[in-house]
Amino acid sequence: MRLIVGVTGASGSIYAVEFIRRCVPEDTYLVVSRWGRSVLHQETGLTVENLSNFVHKIYANEDLNSPLASGSNPFDALVILPCSVTTMGKIAHGIGDNLITRMAEVALKERRRLILCVRETPWSTIDLENAHKLSQAGAIIMPVSPPFYKKPTSLPDLIGTFVDKVRGVAGLPVETGWHSEELS
């Protein structure tokens, strides 16, 4: 499976790190915005280069000459994690002024899987309208809201349960949900 991961400047870059780590050995490409780089370092102490062992290639968000900017280069899913409401708004209005938003335009026009994991909250009416518009266009909107049904006991468990949910939506294998003995 060919995956592209976009990381914007919203808080929650730890989710992106864990998602990328769990995508090995998939054919994964990474694009991180300028503010995404800053938040990644602030929140995790990591740089984009620390993630290079987990991805096939890293592209600059300013690189609109990247092969990822063209519909001629197929991919199975674009996951923007975390996705800022600003990025969501640009995508909703067809503004492809950087590689992340251009790849989202490609995903929509080519009917490829586009998953926006929006971390910011609360949402304004405009944000809700943008999410609605994108959902109607075929995007999957996943507010970063970790599930508790697996009873996480640590922060890594909490992050992992959400990342597994994203993996499933992206079409990647995940551990099955409830076991029958847990229901009794």
C-alpha positions in Angstrom: 0.0 0.0 0.0 1.3 3.5 -0.9 0.6 6.0 1.9 1.3 9.6 2.2 1.4 11.3 5.6 1.0 15.0 6.0 1.8 16.7 9.3 0.6 20.2 9.9 1.2 22.6 12.8 -1.7 21.5 15.0 -0.9 20.0 18.3 -0.8 16.2 18.4 2.3 15.4 16.4 2.9 12.3 18.7 0.0 10.7 16.8 1.8 11.2 13.5 5.0 9.7 14.9 3.2 6.6 16.2 1.2 6.3 13.0 4.4 6.5 10.9 6.2 3.9 13.1 3.2 1.5 12.7 3.2 1.9 8.9 6.5 0.1 8.4 6.9 -1.8 6.0 4.3 0.1 3.9 5.5 2.4 1.0 5.1 5.6 3.1 6.0 9.2 2.2 6.1 12.1 4.5 5.4 15.8 4.1 5.7 18.1 7.1 4.7 21.8 7.1 7.0 24.5 8.5 4.8 24.8 11.6 4.5 21.0 11.7 8.3 20.7 12.1 8.2 23.2 14.9 5.4 21.6 16.8 7.0 18.1 16.3 10.1 19.3 17.9 8.3 21.2 20.7 6.1 18.3 21.6 8.3 15.3 21.1 11.9 16.5 20.9 12.1 14.9 17.4 13.1 16.3 14.1 11.7 15.3 10.7 15.0 13.6 10.0 14.4 11.3 13.1 11.5 9.9 11.1 13.4 9.2 7.9 14.1 5.5 8.9 10.3 4.9 8.9 9.4 6.4 5.5 10.5 5.9 1.9 11.1 9.6 1.3 10.5 13.0 2.9 9.3 15.9 0.8 9.4 19.6 1.6 5.9 21.1 1.9 7.1 23.9 -0.4 8.0 21.4 -3.1 5.1 21.7 -5.6 7.4 20.0 -8.2 7.2 16.8 -6.1 5.8 13.8 -7.9 3.2 13.7 -5.1 1.6 16.9 -6.5 0.4 15.1 -9.6 -2.5 12.8 -10.1 -0.2 10.8 -12.4 1.5 9.3 -9.3 -1.1 7.1 -7.6 -1.3 6.5 -3.9 -3.8 4.6 -1.8 -4.4 7.1 1.0 -3.4 10.5 2.2 -3.5 10.9 6.0 -3.1 14.4 7.4 -2.3 13.9 11.0 -2.6 16.2 12.8 -4.6 18.4 10.5 -5.1 22.0 11.5 -8.4 23.7 10.8 -6.5 26.1 8.6 -5.4 23.3 6.4 -8.9 21.8 6.4 -10.2 25.2 5.3 -7.7 25.5 2.5 -8.6 22.0 1.2 -12.3 22.7 1.5 -11.9 25.8 -0.7 -9.5 24.3 -3.3 -6.4 26.2 -2.2 -3.5 24.1 -3.1 -0.7 26.5 -2.2 1.6 23.9 -0.6 2.3 20.2 -1.1 0.0 19.0 1.6 -3.0 21.0 0.3 -2.2 20.1 -3.3 -2.0 16.4 -2.5 -5.4 16.7 -0.8 -6.7 18.3 -4.0 -5.3 15.4 -6.0 -6.9 12.9 -3.6 -10.3 14.5 -4.0 -10.2 14.8 -7.8 -8.8 11.3 -8.3 -11.3 9.8 -5.7 -8.5 8.5 -3.5 -8.8 8.1 0.2 -8.2 11.4 2.1 -8.3 11.2 5.9 -8.1 14.5 7.9 -7.4 13.9 11.6 -8.3 17.3 12.9 -6.8 17.9 16.4 -7.9 21.5 17.1 -11.0 22.2 19.2 -13.5 23.8 19.6 -14.6 24.2 16.0 -16.2 27.4 14.7 -19.3 27.2 12.5 -16.9 27.8 9.6 -14.8 24.8 10.6 -18.0 22.7 10.8 -19.1 23.8 7.4 -15.6 23.1 5.9 -15.7 19.6 7.4 -19.2 19.0 6.0 -18.1 20.2 2.6 -15.1 17.9 2.6 -17.1 15.0 3.8 -19.6 15.5 0.9 -16.6 15.6 -1.5 -15.4 12.2 -0.2 -12.9 13.1 2.5 -13.0 11.2 5.8 -12.9 13.6 8.8 -11.6 12.1 12.0 -11.3 14.4 14.9 -8.5 13.3 17.1 -10.5 11.7 19.8 -8.9 8.6 21.3 -11.3 5.7 22.1 -11.6 4.3 25.6 -13.3 1.0 24.9 -10.0 -0.9 25.1 -9.4 0.6 28.5 -6.0 2.3 27.9 -3.8 2.5 31.0 -1.1 4.7 29.7 -0.5 7.6 27.3 1.1 5.3 24.7 -2.0 3.0 24.9 -4.3 6.0 24.4 -2.3 7.2 21.4 -2.1 3.7 20.0 -5.9 3.1 20.1 -6.5 6.2 18.0 -3.6 5.3 15.6 -5.1 1.9 15.1 -8.5 3.5 14.3 -6.7 5.6 11.6 -4.9 2.5 10.3 -8.2 0.8 9.8 -9.8 3.7 8.1 -6.8 3.9 5.8 -7.2 0.3 4.8 -4.3 -1.1 6.8 -4.6 -4.2 9.0 -5.3 -3.7 12.7 -5.9 -5.9 15.6 -9.6 -6.9 15.8 -11.9 -5.1 18.2 -13.8 -6.7 21.0 -13.1 -10.3 22.0 -16.2 -12.3 23.0 -14.8 -12.9 26.5 -14.6 -9.1 27.1 -18.3 -8.8 26.5 -19.4 -11.1 29.3 
